[in-house]
Amino acid sequence: MSTLIEFYSGKGPDSGGRYLDEILAWDDEELEDVHDYIQWLFPTTIASNYHRNAPVLTDEEVATFRNDVRLKDTVRAAFGRFLRFLGLAIATDGCVIDAVGLEDRRVEIWVYENHNWLRVSRILGSLQTLGLETEAQAIFQWLEAAYKQGKIGSGDGNSRTEAAISFAQWKKYAQQ
């Protein structure tokens, strides 16, 4: 079993010695301040430019995630926790919606260019690659609507480039 699958199964730590449940229990401040966990929560097929020890999905791992309901449910739990960090929530119909804390999070996360835009780009690519296209579409629809409504900025050039690369990687698996 790969290190990433062990991490996502709760049987092994990430490169920092932390277990998934531990990370998901962090408060928003810790999620903001620590920068080397996001690649473990939302792995992609692209090596991280920021953390050498971050996992890079193999074709075998992608297939495992796409075919294992428990792993997908765990990715959904990580997605839900990160949405709360962003000031968002998942409605009962599966749509991503504003949460009570959005206004407080808006200034720190959504109005100016910062690393959280890169995190969102990574999440989009990871969800799609791992077979959670519905969730990826839900956050993308929220982003599009929130931008049009002036709730959020547009990120920065690096974020948009990373999102495009993530989408291209996802297409490889979506066609299989």
N, C-alpha and C positions, 0 to 999 in steps of 0.2 A: 504494500500500500504506500502511496506517495506521501511525503510530508504534508502537502497541502490537503489531501483527502483525510489524513489523520487529524489535522488541525480542525477541519470542518466537521469531522465526526466526533470531536471532543476528546480524542485519544492522544493528541500530541500538541505541543506548543508551536507558536510561530518562531521566527528567528530571534525574537526578543525574550523567549521563554514564557510568553503569555498564552493562556488558553482562550478560546473563542468566548466562552461564557463570561470570563473575566473582562474582556474588552467590551462586550455588549452591556455590561453592568456599569461601565464608566459614566461619569456625569459629562455634561456638554463641555465643560471647561477642559477636561482631560482629552476628550475627543478632538477639541480644537488645538490643544497644545502639543499632542503627540503626533508625529508625522509618519511613522513607519508601520502603521497597522492597516491603513486603507488598502494597500496592495494585497494583504492577506484576506481581508473581508471581501474584497472585490477584485479577484485576480483576472488578468487578461493574458492574451498571447504575446503581448509586447513587454519587453524588459523595461523596468522602471528607470527613468533618468535620474531618480533621486535616491533610490535605495538598492544597493547591490544585492542585498540578501532577500529581496522580494521574490516571491515565486513567479514563474512564467508558466502559464498553462500549456500542457502538452495536448496533443490530439486525444490521447488516451484519457487524460483527466477531463477534458471537455465532454467526451462521450460518457464518462462515469457520472458527471454532474447532470447531464441532460437526461440520463436514464434512471437516476436514483431519486425517488420522490422525497426521501428524508433529507438528502443533501439540498435539493431545491427548497424544501421548507426551511432549512437552516439559512439559506441565502435570503429567503423572504424575511426571516426574523432579523437578519443583519440589515437588510434594506429598511425595514420598519424602524429599527433603532436609529439608523442614520437619517431617515426622514424626520424623526423627532428632533434630532440635532439641528436639522435645517429649518425647523419651524413648520413642518408639514406633517401630514398624516395620510393614511389610506382609508378611504370611505368604504362602507359595506359593499358598494358596487365596484370596488377595485380602483376607483379614480384617486389620484393624489390631490389632496385639498389643503388649503391653509389650515394650520392648527392655531390654537389659542396663543402660542408663543411666537408666532411668525413675526409680529411687529418688533418684538425684542431681538429676534435673530436677524431681521432684515438689514439693519445697519452693519452688523458684524460680518454677515455672509453675502448678502445679495446686492448691495448698492455699489460697491466698488470692486475693482479687480483684485483678486486674492487667490490663495491656493485652494480655496473651497470650490472654485469653478473647475479646477483640474480634477478634484475629487468627484464632482458630479459627472464630468466627462468620462472618467474611469468607470463609474457606476453604470452609466448607460451602456458602455461597451461590454462590461462584465455581465450584466444582466442578460443582454442579448446573446452573448456567446454561450452562457451557461444554460440557455433555454428558457429564460424568463422574459420573453419578448413582451408579454402583456404588461408587466411591471415597468419595463423600460419605456414602453409607449405611454404609460400613465404619467410617468414623471416628465417625459418629453412634452406631452400635451400641457401639463401644468406650466412648465418652463415657457412654452410658446405663449400661452394665455397671459401669464404673469408679466412677461416682457411687454406684450401689447398693451397691457393695462398700466404699465409704468411702475409695477411693484418691485421689479428687479432691473438691474443693469444688463449688459450684454456679455459680461465676462471679458476676457482679453484674447488677443490673437493666439497665444499658446493654447488656451482652453479650446478655442474653436478648432485649431489644428488637431489637437489630441482627440477631440470628439470625432472628427472626420476619419482619422486613422482607426479609432475604435470601431466605427461603423463599418469600415472596409474589412476589418478583421472578422467582424460578426457575419458579414455576408458570406464568408467562406463556409461557416458552419450552418447558416440558415438554409443553404442550398443542398445540404446533405440529406 
